[in-house]
Amino acid sequence: DVLVLERAYKNLFTPLVINLRRLHLDQCDNKQQCKTESIARFDAGDGWLLDNFESLTHFRDNQYLMVSDNNNNPFQKTIMVLFEIVKDNSEN
């Protein structure tokens, strides 16, 4: 599996949305379209004051860390998100 961090930006009037998805490389069809699973969604329309997550890294075990900086903008904050992805037992 691969974790994909996606930034969706259209224009100044549409809220920025950042999605974290898991791409299942072992579940692809004959058109090479693979199953994806939504892990998290960060929508500026819901109050997330950020324009991007700058990095995503594996921390330990099933834990990962994402970081966003404030771009020297007084309306934004540096955000560090530590999260765990729990394996679904039904996948076994």
LOPA-973206 format. One record per residue: z, x, y of N, C-alpha, C in turn; residue in three letters. Coordinates in steps of 0.05 Angstrom, whole numbers, padded with zeros to 5 digits. Layout:
LOPA-973206
      nz      nx      ny     caz     cax     cay      cz      cx      cy    r
       Z       X       Y       Z       X       Y       Z       X       Y  ALA
...
//
This chain:
LOPA-973206
      nz      nx      ny     caz     cax     cay      cz      cx      cy    r
   00000   00017  -00024   00000   00000   00000   00000   00018   00025  ASP
  -00010   00006   00047  -00011   00020   00072   00000   00001   00093  VAL
   00018   00011   00111   00027  -00004   00133   00008  -00001   00156  LEU
   00000  -00023   00169  -00019  -00022   00191  -00006  -00034   00216  VAL
  -00006  -00019   00237   00005  -00028   00263  -00019  -00035   00280  LEU
  -00021  -00061   00288  -00044  -00071   00302  -00036  -00081   00330  GLU
  -00051  -00073   00350  -00046  -00083   00377  -00069  -00101   00385  ARG
  -00063  -00126   00392  -00083  -00146   00400  -00080  -00151   00430  ALA
  -00100  -00142   00445  -00099  -00146   00474  -00126  -00157   00483  TYR
  -00127  -00179   00498  -00152  -00191   00507  -00156  -00186   00537  LYS
  -00136  -00195   00553  -00138  -00192   00582  -00110  -00196   00594  ASN
  -00109  -00194   00621  -00083  -00196   00634  -00070  -00223   00632  LEU
  -00086  -00244   00625  -00075  -00271   00624  -00067  -00280   00596  PHE
  -00073  -00264   00576  -00067  -00270   00549  -00044  -00252   00539  THR
  -00023  -00263   00528  -00001  -00245   00520  -00009  -00225   00499  PRO
   00001  -00201   00502  -00003  -00180   00482   00012  -00186   00456  LEU
  -00001  -00182   00434   00011  -00186   00408   00008  -00161   00391  VAL
   00030  -00152   00379   00030  -00130   00361   00038  -00140   00333  ILE
   00022  -00134   00313   00027  -00143   00286   00032  -00119   00268  ASN
   00051  -00121   00250   00055  -00101   00230   00048  -00115   00203  LEU
   00029  -00103   00189   00019  -00115   00164   00020  -00094   00142  ARG
   00022  -00105   00118   00019  -00088   00094  -00008  -00093   00081  ARG
  -00023  -00073   00077  -00050  -00075   00065  -00047  -00066   00036  LEU
  -00054  -00084   00018  -00051  -00079  -00011  -00077  -00068  -00021  HIS
  -00079  -00042  -00024  -00104  -00028  -00032  -00111  -00034  -00061  LEU
  -00091  -00043  -00077  -00097  -00049  -00105  -00105  -00078  -00109  ASP
  -00108  -00093  -00087  -00116  -00121  -00089  -00140  -00127  -00071  GLN
  -00162  -00113  -00076  -00186  -00116  -00061  -00207  -00130  -00077  CYS
  -00224  -00145  -00064  -00246  -00159  -00078  -00271  -00141  -00078  ASP
  -00293  -00152  -00089  -00317  -00136  -00091  -00330  -00130  -00064  ASN
  -00321  -00143  -00043  -00331  -00137  -00016  -00312  -00118  -00001  LYS
  -00294  -00106  -00016  -00274  -00087  -00006  -00256  -00100   00015  GLN
  -00251  -00126   00013  -00232  -00139   00030  -00206  -00141   00014  GLN
  -00185  -00130   00026  -00159  -00127   00011  -00139  -00148   00021  CYS
  -00121  -00155   00004  -00100  -00173   00011  -00082  -00160   00032  LYS
  -00075  -00176   00053  -00056  -00166   00073  -00032  -00185   00074  THR
  -00010  -00173   00082   00015  -00188   00084   00027  -00183   00111  GLU
   00034  -00203   00126   00047  -00200   00152   00076  -00192   00148  SER
   00084  -00170   00161   00112  -00161   00159   00127  -00170   00184  ILE
   00115  -00166   00208   00128  -00173   00233   00107  -00178   00255  ALA
   00115  -00194   00274   00097  -00201   00297   00114  -00199   00323  ARG
   00104  -00183   00342   00118  -00179   00367   00099  -00190   00389  PHE
   00106  -00213   00400   00089  -00227   00418   00101  -00226   00446  ASP
   00086  -00216   00466   00095  -00214   00493   00102  -00242   00504  ALA
   00088  -00263   00494   00093  -00290   00502   00121  -00300   00493  GLY
   00133  -00285   00473   00159  -00292   00464   00181  -00275   00476  ASP
   00173  -00259   00496   00193  -00243   00511   00194  -00213   00504  GLY
   00177  -00204   00486   00175  -00175   00481   00161  -00161   00504  TRP
   00176  -00146   00520   00165  -00132   00543   00156  -00104   00536  LEU
   00133  -00102   00523   00122  -00077   00515   00092  -00079   00515  LEU
   00079  -00056   00516   00050  -00056   00514   00039  -00043   00489  ASP
   00057  -00030   00474   00048  -00017   00450   00071  -00005   00435  ASN
   00069  -00003   00410   00087   00014   00394   00072   00040   00391  PHE
   00085   00062   00398   00072   00088   00398   00071   00101   00370  GLU
   00091   00095   00353   00091   00108   00327   00105   00091   00306  SER
   00098   00097   00282   00110   00084   00258   00113   00106   00238  LEU
   00137   00108   00227   00143   00129   00207   00162   00119   00186  THR
   00158   00130   00162   00177   00125   00140   00202   00140   00146  HIS
   00225   00127   00143   00251   00139   00148   00264   00149   00122  PHE
   00271   00130   00105   00281   00136   00078   00280   00111   00061  ARG
   00278   00114   00036   00277   00092   00017   00257   00071   00026  ASP
   00265   00047   00032   00247   00026   00041   00250   00021   00071  ASN
   00261   00041   00086   00266   00039   00114   00244   00053   00130  GLN
   00237   00041   00153   00216   00051   00171   00226   00049   00200  TYR
   00214   00065   00217   00222   00066   00245   00197   00063   00262  LEU
   00198   00045   00283   00176   00043   00302   00188   00048   00330  MET
   00172   00061   00347   00182   00068   00374   00161   00059   00395  VAL
   00171   00048   00417   00154   00042   00440   00167   00054   00464  SER
   00151   00067   00481   00163   00078   00506   00160   00058   00529  ASP
   00172   00064   00551   00171   00046   00574   00149   00052   00594  ASN
   00133   00072   00589   00110   00079   00606   00119   00082   00636  ASN
   00143   00091   00640   00154   00093   00668   00152   00067   00683  ASN
   00153   00045   00669   00151   00018   00681   00180   00006   00682  ASN
   00190  -00002   00705   00217  -00012   00707   00220  -00039   00692  PRO
   00199  -00053   00686   00200  -00078   00672   00200  -00075   00642  PHE
   00196  -00051   00632   00195  -00045   00603   00218  -00027   00595  GLN
   00225  -00028   00570   00246  -00011   00559   00235   00005   00536  LYS
   00247   00028   00531   00241   00042   00507   00254   00027   00484  THR
   00239   00021   00463   00249   00005   00441   00246   00021   00415  ILE
   00268   00022   00400   00267   00034   00373   00274   00012   00354  MET
   00257   00008   00334   00262  -00013   00314   00264   00000   00287  VAL
   00287  -00002   00274   00291   00007   00247   00290  -00018   00229  LEU
   00273  -00018   00209   00271  -00041   00192   00268  -00032   00163  PHE
   00273  -00051   00145   00271  -00046   00116   00251  -00067   00105  GLU
   00234  -00057   00088   00215  -00075   00074   00226  -00078   00045  ILE
   00233  -00102   00039   00245  -00108   00012   00222  -00116  -00006  VAL
   00221  -00103  -00029   00200  -00109  -00048   00205  -00137  -00060  LYS
   00184  -00153  -00061   00185  -00179  -00072   00186  -00177  -00103  ASP
   00207  -00187  -00116   00210  -00184  -00145   00189  -00199  -00160  ASN
   00175  -00218  -00147   00155  -00233  -00161   00129  -00217  -00165  SER
   00128  -00193  -00152   00105  -00175  -00155   00105  -00160  -00181  GLU
   00128  -00160  -00195   00130  -00145  -00220   00117  -00159  -00243  ASN
//
